[in-house]
């Protein structure tokens, strides 16, 4: 018997439909993300944009904390941060709790870039969703928020337990 079984219930079919829709959405997002950022009229790479959003959402952070938040190697984040500092989007400031450490802080220029990106994104979605009723949009927003939260939690749990609990993986084989 394989680990994968075909769904036999309506709920199973619905799960498959959600999984397929999410996969299609991820592929479409991958195709369109560069075009969407370019439309914001700012030359900020996708990875740099993620770092800027992280700092905007979390506030000043040490480089190691930024790397942790974006699930990236600290050396990679260090190179990206250096570029953001050169572009005037991020400043390094002394950590008031530990003078030997530095915090990464967004500049006013970064705030302008992020506001422009957010406006472009929000205008795009407003146009796309113009045909939806207010109740439909409110319901979808609630369900999408719930789905995203559950997806993030499940993915974190799955990735953290994957190496320890998959016997085939531990043996270096797949079955």
C-alpha positions in Angstrom: 0.0 0.0 0.0 1.3 3.5 -0.9 1.3 6.5 1.4 -0.9 8.3 -1.2 -4.5 7.3 -1.5 -7.1 8.7 -3.7 -9.9 10.6 -1.9 -13.2 8.8 -1.8 -15.4 11.4 -0.3 -16.8 14.7 -1.4 -14.6 16.3 1.3 -11.6 14.6 -0.2 -12.5 15.9 -3.7 -12.8 19.4 -2.2 -9.3 19.0 -0.7 -8.0 18.0 -4.1 -9.7 21.0 -5.7 -8.2 23.4 -3.1 -4.7 21.8 -3.6 -5.0 22.1 -7.3 -6.2 25.7 -7.1 -3.3 26.6 -4.8 -0.8 25.0 -7.1 -2.2 26.9 -10.1 -2.1 30.1 -8.0 1.5 29.5 -7.0 2.5 29.0 -10.6 0.6 32.1 -11.8 2.2 34.1 -9.0 5.6 32.9 -10.0 5.0 34.0 -13.6 3.6 37.4 -12.6 5.6 38.5 -9.5 8.4 40.2 -11.5 6.0 42.0 -13.7 4.0 43.2 -10.7 7.1 44.6 -8.9 8.3 46.2 -12.1 4.9 47.9 -12.4 5.5 49.6 -9.1 8.1 51.7 -10.9 10.9 50.9 -8.4 13.9 48.8 -9.0 13.7 46.6 -6.0 14.3 42.9 -6.5 11.8 40.4 -5.1 14.1 39.1 -2.4 14.9 42.7 -1.4 11.2 43.5 -1.3 10.7 40.5 1.1 13.4 41.9 3.5 11.8 45.4 3.3 8.4 44.0 4.1 9.9 41.9 7.0 11.4 45.1 8.5 8.2 47.0 7.9 6.1 44.4 9.7 8.5 43.4 12.5 10.3 46.7 13.1 14.0 47.1 13.6 15.7 43.7 13.7 19.2 42.2 13.8 20.3 40.6 10.6 20.1 37.1 12.1 16.4 37.7 13.1 15.6 38.9 9.5 17.2 35.8 8.1 15.1 33.7 10.5 11.9 35.5 9.5 12.4 35.1 5.8 13.8 31.5 6.2 17.1 32.4 4.4 20.8 31.9 5.1 22.3 34.8 7.0 25.1 35.2 4.5 22.6 35.6 1.7 20.6 38.1 3.7 23.8 39.9 4.6 24.5 40.5 0.9 21.0 41.6 0.2 21.0 44.0 3.2 24.3 45.5 2.0 22.7 46.3 -1.3 19.7 47.8 0.5 22.0 50.0 2.6 23.8 51.2 -0.5 20.5 52.0 -2.1 19.5 54.1 0.9 16.6 51.8 1.8 18.0 50.4 5.1 20.2 51.9 7.8 22.3 50.1 10.4 21.9 51.4 13.9 23.4 50.4 17.2 21.2 48.1 19.2 20.3 50.0 22.4 20.2 46.7 24.3 23.7 45.6 23.1 26.0 48.3 21.7 28.1 45.7 19.9 25.1 44.6 17.7 23.3 46.5 15.0 19.7 46.7 14.1 18.4 47.1 10.6 16.0 50.0 10.2 13.9 51.1 7.2 14.6 54.6 5.9 12.0 57.1 4.7 12.9 56.1 1.1 12.0 52.5 1.9 8.7 53.6 3.3 8.0 55.4 0.0 9.0 52.3 -2.1 6.8 50.0 0.1 3.8 52.4 -0.1 4.1 52.5 -3.9 4.3 48.7 -4.1 1.3 48.3 -1.8 -0.7 50.8 -3.8 0.2 49.0 -7.1 -0.8 45.6 -5.5 -4.0 47.0 -3.9 -5.1 48.7 -7.2 -4.4 45.5 -9.1 -6.6 43.4 -6.7 -9.3 46.1 -6.5 -9.6 45.9 -10.3 -9.5 42.1 -10.3 -12.2 41.8 -7.6 -14.4 44.6 -8.8 -17.1 42.1 -9.8 -17.3 40.5 -6.4 -20.1 41.6 -3.9 -19.1 43.0 -0.6 -20.3 39.9 1.3 -18.4 37.6 -1.1 -15.3 39.6 -0.7 -15.6 39.7 3.1 -16.2 35.9 3.3 -13.3 35.2 0.9 -10.9 37.5 2.9 -11.8 35.7 6.1 -11.4 32.3 4.6 -8.2 33.2 2.8 -6.7 34.6 6.1 -7.6 31.4 7.8 -6.2 29.2 5.0 -3.0 31.2 5.0 -2.6 30.9 8.8 -3.3 27.1 8.7 -1.0 26.7 5.6 1.9 28.4 7.4 1.4 26.4 10.6 1.1 23.1 8.8 4.1 23.8 6.6 6.3 24.7 9.5 5.2 21.6 11.4 5.7 19.4 8.3 9.1 20.7 7.6 10.3 20.6 11.2 9.2 17.0 11.6 10.0 15.7 8.1 13.6 14.6 8.7 12.9 13.0 12.0 9.7 11.0 11.2 10.2 9.8 7.6 12.0 6.4 7.9 12.8 6.3 4.1 14.3 9.8 4.4 16.4 8.7 7.4 17.7 5.7 5.5 18.4 7.9 2.4 15.9 6.0 0.3 12.4 6.6 -1.0 9.8 3.9 -1.2 
